Amino acid sequence: MISRSFLVLVALGLALSVSSPTAYADSETISGCSNCNGYSFTANITSNGNGTYSVVYTITNNSGAAANPYSWSLTAFTNGNTVTAATTPTVTLYNGDGTTAGSYTGDYLVNLGKSNNGNGNCNGNISDAFCVQETGTGPLLQQGQSLTFAFTVTCSGCSLMNSWDFMGSGNPASGNGNVYAITNWGTSTSMPEPSVALLYASTVAAGLVFAWRSRPQQRSTKL
């Protein structure tokens, strides 16, 4: 006989399979482009569910010359959306082994708009993008090191595009020009969270185990 508890668990599993969409951790990256010059760029954007989005952006020097990341921008939201920078970025320099090499919070600011690779300045006319620009003295990124920016933006009623537009430039240790100057569309690295089907299956399995354990035990009639 199937227990009432088992039926409740099955009903819960069915409800989840109908009402819960597959969730994605939105992430895009750029590497190996003609103007990357040994650098890679990765952006992660997570919706907080209240019109705000957590942004984590990482610039990594894989095999390039040392560069000072001067500015970068990301157009990730649909054209016509309005993005507002909500927080000052936390900026951390990491060594190749993951240890912290320094903090540069306070040396960069978030603004609205794209960065102009010609002069490195942010352009506030484009409301569906956000831009980070050096305002103090940022680091010189050596091979193996990465610089990570973490902050929050507000974009009420907005939606993320399928592909994001990366722009940015890095200054050389001395002299003029850029070590890298990117203007590229990113490649998605999004991974779905465990599917509803899997959640449903695990719920049913748990119910079966619970029902088996709670079934009446038959006594032996052998003498």
Residue pairs with C-beta under 8 A, 6 or more apart in sequence:
1 215
1 216
2 211
3 210
3 211
3 214
3 215
5 207
5 210
5 211
5 214
6 207
6 208
6 210
6 211
9 203
9 204
9 206
9 207
9 210
10 203
10 204
10 207
12 203
13 199
13 200
13 201
13 203
13 204
13 207
14 200
16 196
16 199
16 200
16 203
17 196
17 197
17 199
17 200
20 196
20 199
21 196
22 192
22 193
22 195
22 196
23 192
23 193
24 190
24 191
24 192
24 193
25 44
25 46
25 190
25 191
25 193
26 44
26 45
26 46
26 47
26 160
26 190
27 42
27 43
27 44
27 45
27 188
27 189
27 190
27 191
28 42
28 43
28 76
28 163
28 164
28 166
28 186
28 187
28 188
28 189
28 190
29 40
29 41
29 42
29 43
29 186
29 187
29 189
30 36
30 40
30 41
30 42
30 166
30 182
30 184
30 186
30 187
31 39
31 40
31 41
31 62
32 40
33 182
33 184
35 180
35 181
35 182
35 183
35 184
36 64
36 180
36 182
37 64
37 65
37 179
37 180
38 61
38 62
38 63
38 64
38 65
38 143
38 180
39 59
39 60
39 61
39 62
39 64
39 67
39 170
39 179
39 180
39 182
40 59
40 60
40 62
41 57
41 58
41 59
41 60
41 72
41 166
41 168
41 182
41 186
42 57
42 58
42 60
42 189
43 55
43 56
43 57
43 58
43 74
43 76
43 164
43 166
43 186
44 55
44 56
44 57
45 53
45 54
45 55
45 76
45 160
46 53
46 54
47 53
48 54
48 152
51 154
51 155
51 156
51 157
51 158
52 86
52 152
52 153
52 154
52 155
53 152
53 153
53 154
53 155
54 150
54 151
54 152
55 74
55 130
55 149
55 150
55 151
55 152
55 153
56 148
56 149
56 150
57 72
57 74
57 132
57 148
57 149
57 150
58 146
58 147
58 148
58 149
59 69
59 72
59 141
59 146
59 147
59 148
59 168
59 170
60 145
60 146
61 67
61 141
61 142
61 143
61 144
61 145
61 146
62 143
62 144
63 143
64 143
64 179
64 180
65 172
65 173
65 179
66 140
66 141
66 142
66 143
66 172
66 173
66 179
67 140
67 141
67 170
67 171
67 172
67 173
67 178
67 179
67 180
68 134
68 138
68 139
68 140
68 141
68 170
68 171
68 172
68 173
69 134
69 138
69 139
69 141
69 147
69 168
69 170
70 120
70 133
70 134
70 138
70 169
70 170
70 171
71 115
71 120
71 121
71 122
71 131
71 132
71 133
71 134
71 168
71 169
72 115
72 131
72 132
72 166
72 167
72 168
72 169
73 113
73 114
73 115
73 122
73 129
73 130
73 131
73 132
73 166
73 167
73 168
74 129
74 130
74 131
74 164
74 165
74 166
74 167
75 114
75 126
75 128
75 129
75 161
75 164
75 165
75 167
76 129
76 160
76 161
76 164
76 165
77 83
77 128
77 129
77 155
77 158
77 159
77 160
77 161
78 128
78 158
78 159
78 160
78 161
79 128
80 127
80 128
81 127
81 128
81 155
81 157
81 158
81 159
82 127
82 128
82 155
82 156
82 158
83 112
83 127
83 128
83 129
83 130
83 153
83 154
83 155
83 158
84 112
84 153
84 154
84 155
85 110
85 111
85 112
85 130
85 151
85 153
85 154
86 151
86 152
86 153
86 154
87 110
87 151
87 152
88 105
88 106
88 109
88 110
88 151
89 105
89 108
89 109
89 110
89 132
89 149
89 150
89 151
90 103
90 105
90 149
90 150
90 151
91 103
91 104
91 105
91 107
91 108
91 138
91 147
91 148
91 149
91 150
92 100
92 102
92 103
92 104
92 105
92 147
92 148
92 150
93 100
93 101
93 102
93 103
93 104
93 139
93 141
93 145
93 146
93 147
94 100
94 101
94 145
94 146
94 147
94 148
95 101
95 144
95 145
96 144
96 145
101 139
101 145
102 139
104 136
104 138
104 139
104 147
106 136
107 134
107 135
107 136
107 137
107 138
108 132
108 133
108 134
108 135
108 136
108 138
108 149
109 132
109 133
109 135
110 130
110 131
110 132
110 151
110 153
111 122
111 124
111 130
111 131
111 132
111 133
112 122
112 124
112 126
112 127
112 129
112 130
112 131
113 122
113 123
113 124
113 125
113 126
113 127
113 129
113 130
113 131
114 122
114 123
114 126
114 129
114 131
114 165
114 167
115 121
115 122
115 123
115 131
115 133
115 167
115 168
115 169
116 122
116 123
117 167
117 168
117 169
117 178
117 181
117 182
117 183
120 133
120 169
120 171
121 133
122 131
122 133
123 131
128 158
129 165
130 153
132 149
138 147
139 145
139 147
140 173
141 147
141 170
162 188
163 185
163 186
163 187
163 188
164 185
164 186
165 183
165 184
165 185
165 186
166 182
166 183
166 184
166 185
166 186
167 182
167 183
168 180
168 181
168 182
169 178
169 180
169 181
169 182
170 178
170 179
170 180
170 181
171 178
171 179
172 178
172 179
